Amino acid sequence: MSTACLASTAILLAEAVADLDGFDRDLTAVTFQRVQADVFAVVTDTVEQVTGRPARTLAAFLEDAGDILGTS
């Protein structure tokens, strides 16, 4: 079992996209804005149709994986 430590560092959007151009810059900016606003895509049944298990939100995944990620 891995004992890797997960850490996060707050950075400004401008800093995150400073070295990016075009699509990469736009996509990164939108992602940062969604994370900051705590807004993500809705969960659909597509994952369950493909895998047989229901999809989970990112928040639910991170909560469930806390022990493995070393964040709980």
C-alpha positions as MATLAB code, in Angstrom:
seq = 'MSTACLASTAILLAEAVADLDGFDRDLTAVTFQRVQADVFAVVTDTVEQVTGRPARTLAAFLEDAGDILGTS';
ca = [
       0.000    0.000    0.000;
       1.292    3.437   -0.890;
       1.889    5.945    1.857;
       2.176    8.886   -0.522;
       1.120   12.200    0.929;
      -1.379   14.366   -0.910;
      -0.934   18.092   -0.496;
      -2.517   21.077   -2.122;
      -1.329   24.609   -2.588;
      -3.588   27.530   -3.378;
      -2.492   29.414   -6.469;
      -4.072   32.224   -8.418;
      -5.777   31.516  -11.726;
      -3.417   33.890  -13.535;
      -0.470   31.940  -12.136;
      -1.965   28.611  -13.209;
      -2.492   29.671  -16.827;
       0.594   31.869  -17.216;
       2.475   29.442  -19.480;
      -0.553   28.161  -21.403;
      -2.113   29.260  -24.672;
      -5.338   28.698  -26.567;
      -7.474   25.707  -25.681;
      -5.230   24.588  -22.809;
      -5.428   28.032  -21.209;
      -9.207   28.231  -21.653;
      -9.865   24.724  -20.320;
      -7.605   25.251  -17.310;
      -9.295   28.573  -16.540;
     -12.783   27.032  -16.703;
     -11.678   24.135  -14.499;
     -10.232   26.503  -11.884;
     -13.414   28.575  -11.909;
     -15.596   25.483  -11.437;
     -13.469   24.155   -8.582;
     -13.501   27.540   -6.879;
     -17.290   27.785   -7.258;
     -17.719   24.110   -6.214;
     -19.615   23.482   -9.451;
     -19.027   20.317  -11.419;
     -20.938   18.397  -14.054;
     -24.012   16.553  -12.882;
     -23.693   12.825  -12.308;
     -25.436   10.805  -15.018;
     -26.225    7.107  -15.351;
     -23.690    6.599  -18.166;
     -21.016    5.218  -15.836;
     -23.479    2.757  -14.332;
     -24.573    1.633  -17.803;
     -20.963    0.941  -18.763;
     -19.490   -0.386  -15.495;
     -22.512   -1.717  -13.633;
     -21.723    0.599  -10.704;
     -23.213    4.049  -10.168;
     -21.100    7.144  -10.717;
     -20.061    9.223   -7.729;
     -19.360   12.877   -7.334;
     -15.762   14.014   -6.937;
     -16.554   14.996   -3.348;
     -17.867   11.478   -2.601;
     -14.819    9.862   -4.217;
     -12.395   12.019   -2.235;
     -14.261   11.321    0.993;
     -14.222    7.557    0.351;
     -10.564    7.574   -0.727;
      -9.339    9.684    2.208;
      -7.491    6.829    3.905;
      -5.763    5.761    0.692;
      -4.871    9.345   -0.223;
      -3.771   10.150    3.320;
      -6.233   13.028    3.664;
      -8.508   11.746    6.413;
];
